[in-house]
Amino acid sequence: MDEKALKERLLKESEEFRQLAEEHRRLEERLEVLRNKGALTEAEEIEERQLKKKKLALKDRMYLLMRERQKSR
């Protein structure tokens, strides 16, 4: 199964995967707001770094779930 199909299947079948994907999307939206702002305050720069770290952790967990699903087949 290719990556896109696997993601779609997990979105349908896994509540955890859906929650991770939704949180990842929400963080990306906030990062986009910050990117479009131009000059950031120091607090916003810190927020941006924290959001990127959280987003990466979510993505790592999503890929772990994908690998686990592939192994179980």
Helices and strands as residue ranges (DSSP letters): H 3-13, H 15-37, H 42-71
